Amino acid sequence: MPYCTLSLLAARYGEQLLVMLTDRGPVPTGAVDTAVLDRAVADADAVIDGYLAGRYVLPLAAIPPLIAGLSQVLTLWNLHVSTPEGKVKADYDAAMAQLRDIARGTIRLPDAAGIEPAGSGSDGVLAVDRERPFTEASMKGFI
């Protein structure tokens, strides 16, 4: 299940911008090319899943608004053929910083099932008792 949809992207950025970024055929159709859009959404979601995989069980049961927003920003970035500047680049950089914070655990996703850290199989500390190399007898003459 994708984290964002055409309707969410159109509500956030406007359909005209999406048409301009996706209508890449030799003869412009004046409509959103859903194949291009779906590929950009899939690429954005793959990046998000890569950051979430170490901390959360995937797929997420419910899509948090933060993740949907990050997916929209990354999708818009992916739709650009050349490197965009200005607000699009600033939003992309902020989204990537938020994903790094989610991966570190600084930002937590509400209602998302976390992954328990793997245990070692033992219940405590294992200490190995060995012969002490420095004893009173071996330190004679040093003190």
N, C-alpha and C positions, 0 to 999 in steps of 0.2 A: 504494500500500500504506500503510494508516494506521500511525502510530507507536505507537498503543496499541489495545487491544481490550477488549471487555466483560470477558473473564476476567481481564485484568491490572487493570482498574479495580475489579472485584469483590474481587480478592485484596487490593488496597491499601486500599480504602475500605469494603468490605462491600456486599453486595447490597441490604440494607435502605436504605442511604443513596441508592443509585442508583435504587431504586424510588421513594423519596420525591421525588427531584429530577426524574425523567422521567415519572412517571405523572400526566399533566396533563389527562387527558380529563374530560368531565363526569361519567362514571361510572368510579371508580377500578377498575383491573383487578388491582392487587396484583402487577404484573409490570413489568419494565423495558421502557419504550417504546424500541425499538431505533431508530426513526426520529429521535427527539429526541436520543438518544445519538450516533447517526452524524453528525448535524448538528454537535453540539458537538465531536466528534472532528475533523471536517473543518475547522471553524473554528480549532481549536487547531493542527492541522497546517499550515494556511495561514500562521498567524503564525510558526511555527517555520521554514517554508520561506522566508518573507520575510527572516528573519535569516540563514539559511544560504546563500541564493542568491549573495551576493557573495563567498563564500569557498569553497564546496564545490559539486561537481557533483551536481545533483539529477536524478532521485531517488537517494537513498543506496543503495549496493549492500547494505549490512547496517545494521540499526538499532542504533546504540550505546545501551547502557543509559541513559546520561545523557539522550539525546533521548527515549527511551520514558518516562522519569520526568517530564521536562518536559511532555510531551504529556499525561500523566495529570493533572498539576497544573493545566494550562491547561484541560483538558476539564472538570474538576470546577468550576473558576471559571466556565466558560461555561454549565454546567448550572444555576447559580443564577439565579433570576429577578430578585432584588434583589441589591444589593451585599453580599456576605458579609463578616463581620468575623472577628477572631481568627486562628486558625491558617490558615484557607483564604486569607485576604488576605495573611498573612505569607508563605505558600508561593508565592502568585502573584507577589508583589513579588520574592521571591528568584529565581523562575524567569525573570522578565523581566530581571533583572540578569544572570543567567547567559547568557541569549540575547544580550544586548548585549555581554558579554565574548566570546562565541563569534564574533560579527560583527566585533569589533575584533581578534580573533586572540589574546586573552589566554588563552582556553581553547581547546584544540585537540581535535578529535575523532579518536581513533585509528582507523586503517584506513579513513578517509574520503578520497576523492580530492579534492584541492584544485584550485582554478582558478588557472592561471598568470596573472600580471599581463600585461596587454596591452603589447606592445612598441611602440616608436615606428617601427620599421622601419629604424633606423640602428644602427650598431654602436659608435658613440662620440659624443664631444662635437663639436658643430658650432660653430666660432668664425668670426665674420665680422670680417675685418680692415678697419678703416676709418681714415680720416685722424684723427690725434690732434688734439683741439681745443686742448689746452694744450701748446704747444711752448716751447722756450727763447726763440724769437723773439717769440711772442705774450705771454709772461710778463715781458718786459723792463720794468723799472720797478716791478714788484711785489716783487721780492726785493732 
